[in-house]
Amino acid sequence: MSRFGDPWPLMSNSRQLLISLCCAWLLNCSLQLYYKHNSLFLSYQTRQNVEIFVLVKCDSYSVISLSVDVTLEPDTAHPNLILSNDGKQVRHVDIMHGVPDYPERFDKCASVLGKEGFLSGRFYFEVQLKGKSKWDLGVARESINRKGKIRVSPQNGYWTVGLWNESEYWACADSYVLLSLRVKPQKVGVFVDYEEGLVSFYDVESRSHIYSFTGQSFTNRIYPYFCPFSNDFGKNSAPLIISPVNFNE
C-alpha cells in the first residue's frame, strides 16, 4: 500500500474503471486539436506533461504528489489589496493601506506573490475565480520589477493568463494571444515543470486545457502570481481564492 494510504476506500472497481475510461476520452478530445496546431513545437516530454495534467484530476496520487499549498506573501501585496487571515484570498479595495514600501512590494500593479518560490521540479495549484470580471494569474520569477507600471510577459518574467473586459481571455505571451474558450472558467489549475520550461493552465471544472507556455528558460526562483485588478466600483469585488486541490471534483 502507498504511504499515503488508500485514497478511495469506498470506491468500487466498476467506478474506477468508469473514471479511467472517462479520463481517456477527455484526454483525447482535449488534446486532439491542440496537437494538430502545435505538434511541431512540443517536445515529447512536454506532450507527456500536458497529458498528465488533463488526467491529474483522475489520479489522486498525482494530485497528492504535485499539488502545493500556496499561501500569499503580504510583504509583496499592493497597498490596495486585502488578504484573508489564512493567506488564501485576495481582493482589491478603494482604500490604500499604510504599509511599508518594501522592495518586494508591488506599488502600481494590484498584484501579490505566493510565499514559497520554486527552483526545480513540478508543481500544481488551483485558483477560484467566481464573480470576477477581470484577473491575471500564473507564475513570476523572483527578479521581476515590482515598481511602476508593469507589462506582464515572459520577457519581463511573467507567465500568466487573464480575463479582461469581462469576456476576453488572453495569454500574456510576448505577443499577447486572444484565447477562444467555450465556457467561462470558474476555477483554473496552474501546472509548472521547471526543468522542461513549461507553464500550463487548465479549466478545472470542464477538465480542459486553456494555454501552455512551452520551451521557457527559468533561471531563478519562480513564485505563484495573482492579480485581482481593481474592484471596478463593486463589479469586480470578488476575491481570487487559492483552493485546495479536490480529487472529488
C-alpha positions in Angstrom: 0.0 0.0 0.0 1.2 3.6 -0.7 2.5 5.5 2.2 -0.5 7.8 1.6 -2.9 5.0 2.3 -5.8 4.1 0.1 -7.5 7.3 -1.1 -10.6 5.5 -2.3 -11.6 3.0 0.4 -15.3 3.2 -0.7 -14.8 3.2 -4.4 -15.9 0.0 -6.3 -13.9 -1.5 -9.1 -16.6 -0.6 -11.6 -16.4 3.1 -10.7 -12.6 3.1 -11.0 -13.0 1.6 -14.5 -15.6 4.2 -15.4 -13.4 7.0 -14.3 -10.4 5.6 -16.2 -12.5 5.3 -19.4 -13.8 8.9 -19.0 -10.3 10.2 -18.5 -9.0 8.6 -21.6 -11.9 10.0 -23.6 -11.4 13.5 -22.1 -7.7 13.4 -22.8 -8.2 12.5 -26.5 -10.8 15.2 -27.0 -8.9 17.9 -25.2 -5.6 17.4 -26.9 -6.6 16.4 -30.5 -7.0 19.9 -31.8 -4.1 21.3 -29.6 -1.7 18.8 -31.0 -2.8 19.4 -34.6 -1.7 23.0 -34.4 1.3 22.7 -32.0 2.8 19.2 -32.7 5.9 20.7 -34.4 6.7 22.8 -31.4 6.1 20.4 -28.5 8.8 18.0 -27.3 7.9 14.5 -26.3 8.3 15.4 -22.6 6.1 18.5 -22.9 3.4 16.3 -24.5 3.6 13.9 -21.6 3.3 16.8 -19.1 0.2 18.2 -20.9 -1.4 14.7 -20.9 -0.6 14.2 -17.2 -2.4 17.3 -16.2 -5.5 16.7 -18.2 -5.6 13.4 -16.3 -4.4 14.8 -12.9 -8.0 15.2 -11.6 -8.5 11.5 -12.2 -5.4 10.3 -10.3 -5.3 11.0 -6.6 -1.6 10.1 -6.3 -0.6 12.7 -8.9 -2.7 15.3 -7.0 -1.1 14.4 -3.7 2.5 14.4 -5.0 2.3 17.5 -7.3 -0.2 19.9 -5.7 1.4 22.6 -3.4 -0.1 24.5 -0.5 0.2 28.1 -1.8 -0.1 31.0 0.7 0.0 34.7 -0.2 3.0 36.8 0.9 1.7 40.0 2.4 5.0 41.9 2.1 4.6 41.7 -1.7 0.9 42.8 -1.8 -0.1 46.2 -3.4 -1.4 48.6 -0.7 -4.9 48.4 -2.1 -5.1 44.6 -1.7 -6.7 42.9 1.2 -5.5 39.4 2.1 -7.5 37.0 4.2 -6.1 35.9 7.6 -5.3 32.5 6.2 -3.5 34.0 3.2 -5.7 32.1 0.7 -7.8 35.0 -0.7 -7.0 38.4 -2.1 -9.3 41.3 -3.2 -8.9 44.9 -4.2 -10.4 47.8 -2.2 -10.5 51.5 -2.8 -8.7 52.5 0.4 -4.9 52.4 0.2 -3.4 50.9 3.4 -0.4 52.4 5.1 2.1 49.6 4.6 6.0 49.7 4.4 7.3 50.2 0.9 9.4 47.1 0.8 11.5 46.4 -2.3 9.5 43.3 -2.9 6.1 45.1 -2.8 4.1 46.0 -5.9 3.4 49.7 -5.8 1.4 50.3 -9.1 0.2 46.9 -10.2 -2.5 45.4 -8.0 -0.6 42.1 -7.5 0.7 39.7 -4.9 3.0 36.7 -4.9 2.9 33.4 -3.1 5.2 32.9 -0.1 7.1 29.9 -1.5 9.2 30.0 -4.6 10.5 27.1 -6.7 13.9 26.4 -8.2 13.2 22.9 -9.6 10.6 20.2 -10.1 7.0 20.3 -10.9 4.1 21.8 -9.0 0.3 22.4 -9.4 -2.2 24.7 -7.7 -5.8 25.9 -8.3 -7.5 29.3 -8.1 -11.2 30.0 -7.8 -12.4 32.9 -10.0 -16.2 33.0 -9.4 -17.6 36.5 -9.6 -14.6 38.0 -11.2 -14.8 40.2 -14.3 -11.0 40.8 -14.6 -8.0 38.9 -13.3 -4.5 37.6 -14.1 -2.7 34.6 -12.6 0.2 32.4 -13.2 3.8 32.5 -12.1 6.6 35.1 -12.0 10.3 35.0 -11.4 11.8 36.4 -8.3 13.8 39.1 -10.1 10.8 40.8 -11.6 10.5 44.6 -11.4 7.7 45.3 -8.9 7.7 49.1 -9.1 5.9 51.3 -11.5 3.7 50.1 -14.4 4.3 46.5 -15.5 3.7 44.7 -18.7 3.2 41.0 -17.8 5.0 38.8 -20.3 7.7 36.1 -20.3 10.3 38.6 -21.4 9.6 40.5 -18.2 9.4 37.4 -16.1 5.7 36.7 -16.0 3.8 33.6 -17.4 0.1 34.4 -17.0 -3.3 34.2 -18.5 -6.2 36.5 -17.7 -9.7 37.8 -18.2 -10.1 41.4 -19.3 -13.2 43.4 -20.2 -15.4 40.7 -18.7 -15.3 38.4 -21.7 -11.8 38.5 -23.3 -9.4 35.8 -22.2 -5.7 36.4 -23.0 -2.5 34.5 -22.7 0.1 37.2 -21.8 2.9 35.9 -24.1 5.4 38.4 -25.5 2.8 39.0 -28.2 -0.5 38.7 -26.4 -2.7 35.8 -27.6 -6.5 36.1 -27.5 -8.0 32.8 -26.3 -11.2 31.2 -27.5 -12.8 29.4 -24.6 -16.1 27.6 -24.8 -17.0 28.2 -21.2 -16.1 30.8 -18.6 -13.6 29.2 -16.2 -14.7 29.3 -12.6 -11.5 27.6 -11.3 -8.1 27.5 -13.1 -5.4 25.0 -12.4 -1.7 26.1 -12.9 1.0 23.5 -13.6 4.7 24.2 -13.8 7.5 21.9 -14.9 10.7 23.9 -14.1 13.2 21.8 -15.9 11.0 21.4 -19.0 10.2 25.2 -19.1 6.5 24.5 -19.2 3.6 26.5 -17.6 0.2 25.2 -18.4 -3.3 26.4 -17.5 -6.5 24.3 -17.2 -10.2 24.8 -16.6 -10.7 22.6 -13.6 -14.4 22.1 -13.9 -14.6 21.4 -17.6 -11.3 19.5 -17.4 -10.0 21.3 -20.5 -6.6 22.8 -21.5 -6.5 26.6 -21.7 -3.0 27.5 -22.7 0.7 26.5 -22.3 3.9 28.4 -22.4 6.5 25.9 -23.7 10.2 26.0 -24.1 10.8 28.6 -21.5 14.1 29.2 -19.7 13.7 29.5 -15.9 17.0 30.8 -14.4 15.9 31.8 -10.9 13.2 31.1 -8.4 9.6 31.4 -9.6 6.5 32.2 -7.5 2.8 31.9 -7.9 1.4 35.2 -9.1 -2.1 36.8 -8.6 -3.7 40.0 -9.8 -7.3 40.6 -8.9 -7.3 44.0 -10.6 -9.4 47.0 -9.4 -12.8 46.2 -7.8 -14.4 48.5 -10.6 -17.0 50.1 -8.3 -18.0 46.7 -7.0 -18.3 44.9 -10.3 -15.0 43.1 -9.7 -15.0 42.9 -5.9 -15.0 39.1 -5.6 -11.7 37.7 -4.3 -9.2 35.4 -6.0 -9.3 32.3 -3.8 -6.5 29.7 -3.7 -8.4 26.4 -3.5 -7.4 23.1 -2.1 -7.0 20.5 -4.9 -10.0 18.3 -4.5 -9.9 14.9 -6.2 -13.7 14.5 -5.9 -14.4 17.4 -8.3 
